Every structure is written in C-alpha cells, then in structure tokens.
Amino acid sequence: MTGKLYLIPTTLGETEPLEVMPLSVKKVVEQIDYYIVENEKSARKFIKKISPKKQQSSLHIMLLDKYAEEIETHKYLDVCQQGINIGLLSEAGVPAVADPGATIVKLAHQKNIQVVPLVGPSSILMAMMSSGMNGQNFAFNGYLPIDKGDRKRALKDLEKLSKDKNQAQIFIETPYRNEKMFADLKATLAPTTYLCIAVDITLPAEYIKTMMVKDWKHQQPDLHKKPAIFIIQK
C-alpha cells in the first residue's frame, strides 16, 4: 500500500498550535516520522510544540530549501512506495501556497501518491476574509518588484485590473520593506481605491484594517518587520 503525502499547516507565529488548528493535525503529526521541511530547526520546534511526547530522534527530516538539489528532492517521496506516510511542513501557514512545497505536491501527483491537505491558518485567505473586498473574485500576486519604478507600475497595473475585473488584488512584501511598500501605496494609488492591510494574523498584535487610500494617508500602522498582507480594490 502506497503512503500518503500530508500537507501539514503550521502557526503564523508564536501561537499555541491547537488555538488555530484542529486536533486532527496533532494526531497526524504523532503518526508521521518522515518530514519535508524548509528549515529543520523550526520544523522540529513546531513538531515538539504540537506533540511534546514525540521522540525527536525518530524523525527523518528532508530539506527543501534554496540549497536543495532537484535530483535529490525528486527522491524524497520514494519511501511512500514502502507504505510510509510523509508530512510536508511550511515555515508559516499552509504548505504549497506562497511556499516552495508546491514542487513536492506536483511530484506526488506525478507519482500517483495521494495528497491529503489538513486544515490550518492561511494568512492570505484570512486577510481576504477580513478585508470586506470581493471574495468571489480575487487574485494572489506574490511579491511585487523591488525596484521603486517597477513596483509603482505594478501597483497601477493591479489597480486597473481590479477595476476592470472587479477583482481584489492580494500581494505580500518582505517584512523589512513593508514601510516602503506602504509609502508607495499611498503615493501611487487613486485616493478612492480601497486598501486592506493585515498584520500579525492570529497573533496577539493582530491588526486588520480596510480604508480608502485617502484615509490611510492619516494613519501609520506598525508594519516594521512584521508579516503583512496587502489587498487593493478599485
């Protein structure tokens, strides 16, 4: 019998796992010893937190970071042929969404291995849920260009797209560049375009607010080095 690939969510910060995910995640972690992860240290920390009694020495950790060779990662699912289940862990939130784990999920389908997604926090969807924008039609755009000129053009393009398609546009930024992104949003977008900023989702300092750009010009939320989601709609 072929093993399965379980997509295991993690917390979005220093939150108790069972405060933001169901008990079923804990039960799966307790049954699995093989994991594909981005960072071994943080993966072991999460596993220990959600299942304190699990023996760390029993864990088989396979790294999926920027140094992992494709020829190596292509063999990660081989143990499934022995009937062994594998867990795919993201660094934060759900695997394979804004996350390199998508390559492993694709490989699982190619190898005819059953993929089992588990319920957990997704900052992208939780921000969209909380934004008040069009939940029937939205797009996730990942990171925008770093170059200031290119970024401003990208913002104008997304603003036009949101108006033409009545589509909410979601994107993210590296936490230490959040404040520059916020400044560009205020300087580039039309005053009546709606902007949602969602910061520290599920954490004690959670902040989610949607206003027109003209109203954001009088606000200065604390975005420095914090995980944030940005959503715009014209």
C-alpha positions, -999 to +999 in steps of 0.1 A: +000+000+000+014+034-010+020+060+016+003+094+015+017+130+015+001+151+042+002+188+039+006+200+075-001+236+084+020+254+110+013+285+131+019+320+117+039+330+148+044+321+184+008+308+189-002+276+206-009+252+176-042+240+189-055+275+192-055+279+154-058+244+141-079+213+148-068+183+169-066+162+137-033+180+128-018+169+161-030+133+155-013+132+121+020+146+134+020+119+161+017+092+134+044+106+110+082+103+113+092+115+078+090+152+070+099+175+041+107+210+055+123+243+047+141+247+080+149+217+103+152+237+135+118+255+132+102+222+119+114+203+150+103+231+172+068+230+158+066+192+160+077+193+196+052+220+205+022+202+190+033+167+201+056+170+231+059+133+237+071+125+201+107+113+201+128+138+181+153+110+174+127+092+154+123+120+129+136+118+094+140+153+081+144+161+043+153+197+035+135+217+008+155+250+009+173+270-017+203+247-015+183+215-022+192+199-055+163+188-077+179+154-083+178+149-045+143+163-038+130+141-066+137+111-043+120+125-012+088+106-019+104+073-026+096+060+009+059+063+001+064+032-021+071+013+011+038+024+026+053+052+047+034+085+051+053+118+047+044+152+061+051+185+042+056+214+066+057+251+056+076+277+075+044+295+083+008+288+075-002+262+049+022+243+026+025+249-011+008+284-011+034+311-015+057+283-005+082+260-023+063+229-012+043+231-044+070+213-062+067+183-039+029+183-043+033+183-080+057+154-078+033+135-056+006+137-083+031+126-109+039+096-088+002+088-081+007+094-044-024+106-025-022+142-013-040+150+019-044+187+028-050+195+065-069+225+079-048+253+093-042+291+092-036+307+058-027+344+062-037+351+025-072+337+029-077+350+064-068+385+052-091+382+022-119+370+045-114+400+068-110+427+041-146+433+030-135+431-006-147+408-034-144+373-020-160+359-052-131+372-074-096+377-062-060+370-072-028+364-053+002+381-069+030+371-046+058+397-043+059+429-064+091+442-080+118+456-057+128+484-080+107+515-070+097+524-105+088+489-115+068+485-082+048+516-089+040+504-124+029+471-110+007+488-085-010+508-112-015+477-133-031+458-104-053+488-096-065+489-132-070+451-132-091+453-100-114+479-116-117+462-150-125+427-135-140+438-101-112+416-087-094+421-053-056+420-058-036+404-030+002+407-026+029+404+000+063+421+008+094+412+027+087+424+063+116+448+065+103+466+033+067+469+045+070+506+053+084+514+018+055+495+003+030+514+024+045+547+013+043+537-024+008+525-020-003+559-006+017+578-033+007+557-063-029+545-059-060+566-065-075+583-034-107+562-036-090+528-041-096+506-012-066+492+007-066+465+033-035+459+055-035+427+076-006+423+100+003+396+125-028+375+117-037+351+146-011+367+169-018+389+199-009+421+180-032+412+150-042+443+130-066+442+101-080+474+085-096+484+052-099+520+042-097+542+011-061+553+003-070+589+011-079+579+046-047+558+050-027+590+045-035+600+081-026+566+095+007+550+103+003+513+114+032+495+129+044+474+099+082+472+106+095+437+103+060+422+107+043+397+084+018+416+064-008+410+036-018+439+013-051+439-007-063+465-030-096+470-050-107+499-071 
